[in-house]
Amino acid sequence: MSHSLWPGLVVCLALAAVAAESSPAAAQESAPGRRRLYLDEFRPQPALRTRLHPLTRARFPCVNVHFHPGKLTAAELDEHVRVMDDANIAVSVSLDGPVGTKFSEHLQTLTARHPGRFVAFVRMDYIGDGSPDDPQSWDVHKPGFGARMADRLTEAVRQGASGLKLLKDLGLSLRDLNGKLIPPDDPRFDPVWERAAELKIPVLWHCADPRAFFEPIDERNERWEELYRHPEWSFHGGDFPKFDDLVAARMRVVGRHPETTFILAHFADLPDDLETLSRYLARHPNAYVEFAGRIAELGRQPFTAREFLIRHQDRILFGTDGVPPMSELVPHFQMLETRDEYFPYEDNPFPPQGLWNIYGVDLPTDVLRQVYYENAARVIPGVKQALADYAASRPEAASAMKGGDRSPARWEAMMKKFDAANAAEPPNASGVVFVGSSSIVRWELEKSFAGLGYINRGFGGSQASDAVHFARRILLPLRPAVIVFYEGDNDIARGKSPETVAADFRQFVAIVHEELPDAELLLLSVKYSPSRAKSMLQHRAVNALVEAYCEEDPQCRYVDVATPLLGPDGLPEARYFVKDMLHLSDAGYAEWAKVVGPAVSDAVARAKQATTTTSSEKP
């Protein structure tokens, strides 16, 4: 370097030093008692003061469908059962069962000391008789793997397995002999999914990881702090698939195998995109989700999450992951059962996953029942009996479980019949669909409206909330111009208030407006019947609320089908009812047809006019 440059360089360094010392950051560093923090040192204590209700016990007996006890000692297992007792967890589902003779050993380890408290899934085995250290020898690379794995699954079920568990290695680490990642929808696994259906066991599938793990680890990644600590968790770059492609591949498998029940672990890896997940669940009735390790995502969107959990209440299972101590169970119960605001989602130092706290969603009682135990009892073999055994020795559990299963899933067989009928019925732009309870089921529409082709989609014993739950599934394939809706008397008989029933009517209408914006609705009044004469005042209250609502909605018409069944004394006439004095006779349906028929004709005309107007307005 030329000596002539030294004076200038010295001046530049001096100026840089002065500038550094005078910068805001340096000033903070030099201020007494102040220093700059690294992000992993940041532990903010909320100044927010709200009342919290941490819960150490679930309101109903609970089934934890995502549990990993594989490495527990006998003493540790005993301790976990004590936590289960305290938390009201009746059954835990082990996802650690190995294939072969070791499966029965695993199950025996769990149940010998604690009978009735555990069921176990077996894991997919890609290696078979090969060597773990020599991928070239693995069974997954050999012809006929699917059939052999299916047979191993059958043997595991014979030994007591209640399901099949898949890790995320399929799609993210398992490679073929050419070094290429094997995708989740590779057809070699089809015999396994088919065998699961034959055995009537579910497949619990962990396919991806949080979306953030597939994004660059940079200043825009909201889970940067977590990925900085665990860079090995990142699936960004290289030949890893895109997040959406990975999830879509799994859903193609779910779609190809409609008779197989799939439980999509970690909320199908989509807890941050409930709109997409909702579409998947609507499209695939054989898919369920559990939220192990994902309450951090659900709890930070309490309004959207609550709506989702209620809409898909018969498809959601409770799960925690790992071997949860009580401190990890508390936020699960708190999120599901309370309206608490801004509480930690984990017992780890803040932030274990992301820089946020969560909120409670305060689920309705019937939804809690389904999430905690009813759905698991339906889809996982062995759970129903284990719950019964748990309740038999615990009077408080038996009392809490009284009342039977009121899940919308009790209609699944009927919905499958509707699915098949809808698939055979092409959408009709001027079509009319009747939806409702047994008063619709028993109505011979062809007798009342000969030659008009009206479609009956009634399901007996249903309530308005059931119609809300299945509205999209029933109506969207048909896309009718007019929907005739009857519900309400079963709702009141079950103890619901008129306000609750009317709110369900409005929710049904809201779904129709959202999905079928041009459709006309006819809301039939709740009828009065001799067998439920004591409920007339409540029925009148529902009718008044529904009629008032219809006056404000130009696409809704209130049709009074209750008054035509009354006699001069203001009470329902027996001649309009069959022997049970609840359901209508032919004479009763004839009276209904007199008022409903013209209303339907007017609604069809309005729908046609609206369609014509809309078409003429298009450029």
C-alpha positions in Angstrom: 0.0 0.0 0.0 1.2 3.5 -0.8 2.3 5.5 2.2 0.4 8.4 0.7 -2.9 6.7 1.4 -2.3 6.2 5.2 -3.4 9.7 6.3 -6.7 9.4 4.5 -7.3 5.8 5.8 -6.7 6.9 9.4 -9.2 9.8 9.0 -11.8 7.4 7.5 -11.4 4.9 10.4 -11.6 7.7 12.9 -14.8 9.0 11.4 -16.3 5.5 11.3 -15.5 5.0 14.9 -17.1 8.3 15.9 -20.1 7.4 13.8 -20.4 4.0 15.4 -20.1 5.5 18.9 -22.8 8.1 18.1 -25.3 5.6 16.5 -28.6 4.9 18.4 -27.6 1.3 18.8 -24.2 2.2 20.4 -25.9 4.8 22.6 -28.2 2.1 23.9 -25.3 -0.3 24.4 -23.4 2.3 26.4 -26.3 3.5 28.5 -26.2 2.2 32.1 -28.2 -1.0 32.6 -29.1 -1.3 28.9 -28.0 -3.7 26.3 -29.2 -5.0 23.0 -31.0 -8.4 23.2 -30.7 -11.3 21.0 -34.1 -12.7 19.8 -33.7 -15.9 21.7 -33.3 -13.9 24.9 -36.5 -12.0 24.4 -39.1 -13.2 27.1 -41.8 -10.5 27.2 -44.3 -10.7 30.1 -47.7 -9.5 28.9 -49.0 -6.4 30.6 -52.5 -7.4 29.7 -54.7 -8.1 32.7 -57.5 -10.4 32.0 -59.0 -13.2 34.0 -57.7 -16.7 33.0 -59.2 -20.1 33.7 -56.5 -22.7 33.3 -58.0 -26.2 33.3 -56.3 -29.3 34.6 -59.2 -31.6 33.7 -61.3 -32.1 30.6 -65.0 -31.6 31.0 -65.7 -35.0 29.4 -63.7 -38.2 29.3 -61.1 -37.7 26.6 -59.3 -39.8 24.0 -55.8 -38.7 23.1 -55.3 -40.1 19.6 -51.6 -38.9 19.2 -49.4 -40.3 21.9 -45.8 -41.6 21.8 -44.9 -43.9 24.8 -42.4 -46.0 22.9 -39.4 -45.0 25.1 -41.1 -44.9 28.5 -39.9 -47.0 31.4 -42.5 -48.8 33.5 -42.3 -46.2 36.1 -42.7 -43.4 33.6 -45.7 -45.1 32.1 -47.3 -45.4 35.6 -46.7 -41.7 36.1 -48.3 -40.8 32.8 -51.4 -42.9 33.7 -51.6 -40.9 36.9 -51.6 -37.7 34.8 -54.3 -39.3 32.5 -56.5 -39.9 35.6 -56.1 -36.4 36.9 -56.8 -34.9 33.4 -59.8 -37.2 32.7 -58.0 -38.8 29.7 -59.7 -42.1 29.5 -57.7 -43.6 26.6 -54.5 -42.8 24.9 -53.6 -44.1 21.4 -50.0 -45.2 21.0 -48.6 -44.5 17.6 -45.4 -46.4 18.2 -46.3 -50.0 17.5 -43.6 -51.9 15.5 -44.5 -54.5 12.8 -44.1 -58.1 13.6 -43.9 -60.0 16.9 -42.7 -56.8 18.6 -46.1 -55.3 18.2 -47.8 -57.6 20.6 -44.9 -57.0 23.1 -45.5 -53.2 22.7 -49.3 -53.6 23.3 -48.7 -55.9 26.3 -46.3 -53.4 27.8 -49.0 -50.8 27.7 -52.0 -52.9 28.8 -50.6 -55.4 31.3 -50.4 -52.8 34.1 -53.1 -50.5 32.8 -55.8 -52.6 31.1 -58.3 -50.6 29.1 -56.3 -47.4 29.0 -54.4 -47.8 25.8 -54.9 -48.9 22.2 -52.1 -49.0 19.7 -51.5 -48.4 16.0 -48.8 -50.2 14.0 -46.3 -48.3 11.9 -45.7 -48.7 8.2 -42.7 -50.9 7.6 -40.6 -50.1 4.5 -37.7 -52.3 5.4 -39.2 -55.8 5.8 -36.5 -58.4 6.0 -33.9 -56.0 4.7 -31.1 -54.3 6.6 -31.8 -50.9 8.2 -28.3 -49.8 7.1 -28.7 -51.0 3.5 -31.6 -49.2 1.7 -30.9 -51.3 -1.4 -32.2 -54.3 0.5 -35.4 -52.6 1.7 -38.7 -54.3 0.9 -40.3 -51.1 -0.3 -38.1 -51.3 -3.5 -39.2 -54.8 -4.4 -42.2 -55.8 -6.6 -45.2 -56.7 -4.5 -44.3 -54.6 -1.5 -47.8 -53.3 -1.1 -49.4 -56.7 -0.9 -46.7 -57.9 1.6 -47.2 -54.8 3.8 -50.9 -55.3 3.6 -50.5 -58.8 5.0 -48.2 -57.5 7.8 -51.0 -55.1 8.6 -53.5 -57.9 8.8 -51.3 -59.7 11.2 -50.9 -56.7 13.3 -54.7 -56.3 13.5 -54.9 -59.9 14.5 -52.5 -59.1 17.4 -54.7 -56.2 18.5 -53.7 -53.2 16.4 -56.3 -50.5 16.0 -54.9 -48.6 13.1 -51.9 -47.8 10.8 -49.5 -44.9 11.5 -47.4 -43.2 8.8 -44.5 -40.9 9.5 -43.6 -38.0 7.3 -40.7 -40.0 5.8 -43.0 -40.9 2.9 -42.6 -37.8 0.8 -39.8 -36.2 2.7 -37.0 -38.7 3.3 -37.8 -42.1 1.8 -36.1 -42.4 -1.6 -36.2 -44.9 -4.4 -33.1 -46.7 -5.7 -32.3 -43.8 -8.0 -32.2 -41.4 -5.0 -35.5 -39.7 -5.8 -38.0 -39.0 -3.1 -41.0 -41.3 -3.2 -44.2 -39.2 -3.3 -47.2 -39.9 -0.9 -49.4 -41.0 -3.8 -47.1 -43.6 -5.2 -49.3 -46.5 -6.4 -47.2 -49.2 -4.7 -48.9 -48.3 -1.5 -52.5 -48.7 -2.8 -52.8 -52.3 -1.6 -52.1 -51.1 2.0 -54.8 -48.4 1.9 -57.3 -51.0 0.4 -56.4 -53.5 3.2 -57.0 -50.9 5.8 -60.5 -50.4 4.5 -61.1 -54.1 4.5 -59.9 -54.4 8.1 -62.0 -51.3 9.0 -59.1 -49.6 10.7 -58.0 -45.9 10.2 -54.7 -44.7 8.8 -53.2 -41.9 10.9 -50.9 -40.0 8.5 -48.3 -37.3 9.3 -47.4 -36.1 5.9 -45.8 -32.6 6.1 -44.6 -30.1 8.7 -45.6 -26.5 9.3 -45.7 -24.4 6.2 -42.9 -22.2 7.5 -40.5 -25.1 7.5 -40.8 -25.1 3.7 -40.0 -21.4 3.4 -36.6 -19.7 3.4 -35.1 -19.2 6.9 -35.0 -15.4 6.7 -36.3 -12.3 8.4 -39.8 -12.9 6.9 -40.2 -16.4 8.3 -42.4 -16.1 11.4 -40.8 -19.2 12.9 -37.3 -18.0 12.2 -36.3 -18.3 15.9 -37.4 -22.0 16.0 -35.7 -22.8 12.7 -32.5 -21.0 13.8 -32.4 -23.4 16.8 -33.3 -26.4 14.6 -32.1 -25.8 11.0 -32.4 -29.6 10.5 -36.2 -29.1 10.5 -36.2 -27.1 7.4 -37.4 -28.6 4.1 -36.6 -25.5 2.0 -34.6 -26.0 -1.2 -32.9 -29.0 -2.5 -35.2 -31.6 -4.1 -37.8 -31.3 -1.3 -41.4 -30.9 -2.6 -43.3 -27.7 -2.2 -45.6 -27.7 0.8 -48.8 -27.5 -1.2 -47.7 -30.2 -3.6 -47.0 -32.6 -0.7 -50.3 -32.0 0.9 -52.1 -32.3 -2.4 -50.4 -35.7 -3.1 -51.7 -37.1 0.2 -55.2 -35.8 -0.5 -55.2 -37.6 -3.9 -54.6 -40.8 -1.9 -57.6 -39.9 0.3 -59.7 -39.3 -2.8 -58.7 -42.5 -4.5 -59.6 -44.6 -1.5 -63.0 -43.4 -0.3 -63.7 -46.5 1.8 -60.5 -46.0 3.9 -60.7 -43.8 6.9 -57.8 -41.4 7.1 -56.9 -39.4 10.2 -54.8 -36.5 9.0 -52.3 -35.7 11.8 -51.5 -32.2 13.0 -54.7 -30.8 11.5 -53.7 -32.1 8.1 -50.7 -29.8 8.3 -53.1 -27.0 7.4 -54.0 -25.4 10.7 -52.9 -22.1 9.2 -55.2 -22.4 6.2 -58.6 -23.6 7.5 -60.4 -22.5 4.4 -58.4 -24.9 2.2 -58.8 -27.7 4.9 -62.5 -27.1 5.0 -62.7 -27.7 1.3 -60.7 -30.9 1.6 -63.0 -32.2 4.3 -66.1 -31.3 2.4 -64.7 -33.2 -0.6 -63.6 -36.2 1.3 -66.0 -37.6 3.9 -63.5 -40.3 4.8 -61.0 -37.8 6.2 -60.6 -36.7 9.8 -58.1 -34.4 11.5 -56.5 -34.2 14.9 -54.7 -31.2 16.3 -51.6 -32.6 18.1 -48.9 -30.0 18.3 -51.1 -27.4 16.5 -53.1 -25.5 19.1 -50.7 -22.7 18.7 -52.0 -22.2 15.2 -55.7 -22.7 16.0 -55.7 -20.6 19.1 -54.3 -17.5 17.4 -57.4 -17.4 15.1 -60.2 -18.0 17.6 -63.1 -16.9 15.5 -62.1 -18.8 12.4 -61.1 -21.8 14.4 -64.3 -21.9 16.3 -66.4 -21.7 13.2 -64.3 -24.5 11.6 -64.5 -26.7 14.7 -68.3 -26.4 14.9 -68.7 -26.8 11.1 -66.6 -30.0 11.1 -67.4 -31.2 14.6 -67.9 -34.8 13.6 -64.4 -35.0 11.9 -62.1 -33.7 14.6 -60.2 -35.7 17.2 -58.2 -34.7 20.3 -54.5 -35.2 20.2 -51.4 -33.8 22.0 -48.3 -35.5 20.6 -45.4 -36.8 22.7 -46.1 -37.8 26.3 -47.8 -34.7 27.7 -47.3 -33.7 31.3 -50.2 -31.8 32.9 -48.6 -28.5 32.1 -49.0 -29.2 28.4 -52.5 -30.5 28.7 -53.8 -27.3 30.4 -53.7 -25.0 27.4 -55.4 -27.7 25.3 -58.4 -27.8 27.7 -58.2 -24.0 28.1 -58.4 -23.4 24.4 -61.3 -25.8 23.8 -63.5 -24.9 26.8 -62.9 -21.2 27.7 -63.1 -17.8 26.3 -59.8 -16.8 27.8 -57.6 -14.3 26.0 -53.9 -14.3 25.3 -52.4 -17.2 27.2 -49.4 -19.4 26.4 -49.9 -22.4 24.2 -47.0 -24.3 25.7 -45.2 -24.8 28.9 -41.8 -24.3 27.2 -40.0 -21.0 27.4 -41.6 -18.4 25.2 -41.6 -18.8 22.2 -41.4 -22.5 21.6 -42.9 -22.2 18.1 -43.9 -18.6 17.2 -44.0 -15.2 18.8 -47.6 -15.2 19.9 -50.1 -16.4 22.5 -53.5 -17.9 21.9 -57.2 -17.5 22.8 -60.0 -19.9 23.9 -62.7 -20.9 21.4 -65.4 -21.9 24.0 -66.9 -24.8 22.1 -70.5 -25.8 22.6 -71.1 -28.8 24.9 -72.2 -31.2 22.1 -69.1 -30.3 20.0 -66.8 -30.8 23.0 -68.2 -34.3 23.4 -67.4 -35.2 19.9 -63.9 -33.8 19.9 -63.0 -35.3 23.3 -64.4 -38.8 22.8 -67.3 -39.5 20.5 -65.5 -39.2 17.2 -62.6 -41.3 18.3 -65.0 -44.0 19.6 -66.6 -44.1 16.1 -63.4 -44.4 14.0 -60.8 -46.2 16.1 -61.5 -49.9 17.0 -61.2 -50.6 20.7 -61.8 -47.1 21.9 -65.6 -47.5 22.4 -65.1 -50.5 24.7 -62.2 -48.8 26.6 -64.4 -45.8 27.2 -67.2 -48.0 28.5 -64.7 -49.7 30.9 -63.5 -46.3 32.1 -67.0 -45.0 32.8 -68.0 -48.3 34.5 -65.6 -47.6 37.4 -66.1 -43.8 37.5 -69.6 -42.6 38.2 -68.8 -39.0 37.3 -67.5 -40.1 33.9 -70.6 -42.2 33.3 -72.8 -39.3 34.2 -70.9 -36.9 31.9 -71.3 -39.3 29.0 -75.1 -39.8 29.5 -77.4 -38.8 26.7 -76.0 -40.8 23.8 -74.1 -39.7 20.7 -75.7 -36.7 19.2 -73.0 -36.2 16.6 -74.0 -35.4 13.1 -72.0 -38.5 12.2 -75.0 -40.6 13.1 -76.4 -39.5 9.7 -73.3 -40.7 7.8 -75.0 -43.8 6.3 -77.9 -41.6 5.0 -75.4 -39.0 3.7 -73.7 -41.7 1.7 -77.0 -42.6 0.1 -77.5 -38.9 -0.7 -74.0 -38.7 -2.2 -74.8 -41.6 -4.5 -78.2 -40.2 -5.5 -76.8 -36.8 -6.0 -74.0 -38.1 -8.3 -76.7 -39.7 -10.5 -78.8 -36.5 -10.5 -77.4 -33.8 -12.8 -77.7 -30.2 -11.5 -80.9 -28.6 -12.6 -81.0 -24.8 -12.9 -84.7 -24.9 -12.1 -84.7 -27.8 -9.7 -86.4 -27.9 -6.3 -85.0 -29.8 -3.3 -86.9 -30.5 -0.1 -84.6 -30.7 3.0 -85.7 -31.5 6.6 -86.7 -34.0 9.2 -89.2 -36.9 9.0 -92.0 -34.6 7.9 -90.1 -34.2 4.7 -88.9 -37.9 4.6 -92.5 -39.2 4.7 -93.8 -36.7 2.1 -94.5 -38.5 -1.2 -93.6 -35.5 -3.4 -94.6 -37.2 -6.6 -98.1 -37.8 -5.2 -98.4 -34.2 -4.2 -96.6 -32.6 -7.2 -96.9 -35.2 -10.0 -94.4 -34.9 -12.8 -92.5 -31.9 -11.4 -89.4 -33.9 -10.4 -89.0 -32.4 -6.9 -86.1 -34.0 -5.0 -86.5 -35.3 -1.4 -83.5 -35.0 0.8 -85.1 -35.4 4.2 -83.5 -37.4 7.0 -85.8 -38.4 9.9 -85.1 -37.3 13.4 -82.8 -34.5 12.2 -82.7 -31.0 13.7 -82.0 -27.7 12.1 -78.4 -27.9 13.3 -78.0 -31.2 11.5 -79.3 -29.6 8.3 -76.8 -26.8 8.8 -74.0 -29.2 9.2 -74.8 -31.1 6.0 -76.2 -28.3 3.9 -73.2 -28.1 1.5 -72.9 -31.8 1.1 -76.6 -32.2 0.3 -77.2 -29.1 -1.9 -74.0 -28.3 -3.8 -74.0 -31.3 -6.1 -77.6 -30.5 -7.0 -77.4 -26.7 -7.2 -81.2 -26.2 -7.0 -83.1 -23.1 -7.9 -85.4 -23.5 -4.9 -84.9 -25.1 -1.5 -87.9 -26.0 0.7 -86.8 -26.3 4.4 -88.5 -27.9 7.3 -87.0 -28.4 10.7 -87.8 -27.3 14.3 -90.1 -29.7 16.2 -87.3 -32.2 17.0 -85.2 -29.3 18.1 -87.8 -28.1 20.6 -88.4 -31.7 21.8 -84.7 -31.9 22.5 -84.9 -28.9 24.8 -83.5 -26.2 22.5 -84.9 -22.6 22.9 -86.9 -21.0 20.1 -84.0 -18.5 19.7 -81.5 -21.3 19.2 -83.7 -22.9 16.6 -84.3 -19.7 14.7 -80.6 -19.0 14.8 -80.0 -22.4 13.1 -82.6 -21.5 10.5 -80.7 -18.3 9.8 -77.4 -20.2 9.6 -78.9 -22.6 7.0 -80.0 -19.6 5.0 -76.6 -18.0 5.3 -74.9 -21.1 3.9 -77.3 -21.2 0.9 -76.7 -17.5 0.2 -73.0 -18.1 0.3 -72.8 -21.2 -1.8 -75.9 -20.7 -4.0 -76.4 -17.0 -4.2 -79.3 -17.1 -6.7 -81.3 -19.8 -4.9 -84.7 -19.1 -3.4 -85.7 -20.5 0.0 -89.0 -21.5 1.4 -88.9 -21.8 5.2 -91.9 -23.9 6.4 -93.3 -23.1 9.8 -92.9 -25.6 12.6 -96.1 -27.6 12.7 -98.3 -28.1 15.7 -99.2 -31.7 16.5 -101.3 -33.5 19.1 -98.4 -35.5 20.5 -96.4 -32.3 21.1 -99.3 -30.0 22.1 -97.4 -28.8 25.2 -94.8 -27.3 22.9 -97.2 -25.1 20.9 -96.1 -21.9 22.5 -92.5 -22.6 21.7 -93.3 -23.6 18.2 -95.2 -20.3 17.8 -92.2 -18.5 19.0 -89.9 -20.1 16.5 -92.4 -19.4 13.7 -92.6 -15.7 14.7 -88.9 -15.3 14.7 -88.5 -17.1 11.3 -91.3 -15.1 9.7 -89.8 -11.8 10.9 -86.4 -12.9 9.5 -88.0 -13.8 6.1 -89.5 -10.3 5.8 -86.0 -8.9 5.8 -84.6 -11.3 3.2 -85.9 -10.9 -0.3 -84.8 -14.5 -1.3 -86.7 -16.1 1.7 -90.4 -16.8 2.0 -92.1 -17.9 5.1 -94.8 -20.5 4.4 -97.3 -21.2 7.2 -98.0 -24.9 7.1 -99.0 -25.0 10.8 -102.3 -23.1 10.7 -104.0 -25.3 8.0 -103.8 -28.2 10.4 -105.7 -26.5 13.2 -109.4 -27.0 14.0 -112.0 -24.4 15.1 -110.7 -24.7 18.6 -107.2 -23.7 17.6 -105.7 -27.1 18.2 -104.3 -29.5 15.7 -106.9 -31.8 14.2 -106.3 -35.6 14.6 -107.4 -36.4 11.1 -104.3 -34.7 9.7 -102.1 -37.1 11.6 -101.3 -40.8 11.6 -101.6 -43.0 14.7 -98.6 -41.5 16.5 -100.2 -38.1 16.4 -96.9 -36.6 15.3 -96.5 -37.4 11.7 -98.8 -36.3 8.9 -101.5 -38.4 7.3 -102.3 -38.2 3.6 -104.9 -35.6 4.5 -102.3 -33.6 6.3 -99.9 -33.6 3.3 -102.8 -32.6 1.1 -103.2 -29.5 3.2 -99.5 -28.8 3.0 -99.5 -29.2 -0.7 -102.2 -26.6 -1.1 -100.0 -23.9 0.4 -96.5 -25.2 -0.5 -97.3 -25.9 -4.2 -98.1 -22.3 -5.2 -95.2 -21.0 -3.1 -92.8 -23.3 -4.9 -94.2 -22.2 -8.3 -93.7 -18.6 -7.4 -90.2 -19.2 -6.1 -89.2 -21.0 -9.3 -90.5 -18.1 -11.3 -88.5 -15.7 -9.2 -85.4 -17.8 -9.6 -85.8 -17.9 -13.4 -86.3 -14.1 -13.5 -83.2 -13.5 -11.4 -81.2 -15.8 -13.7 -82.5 -14.0 -16.8 -81.7 -10.6 -15.3 -78.2 -11.7 -14.3 -77.5 -13.1 -17.7 -78.7 -9.9 -19.5 -76.5 -7.8 -17.3 -73.3 -9.7 -18.3 -71.2 -7.9 -20.9 
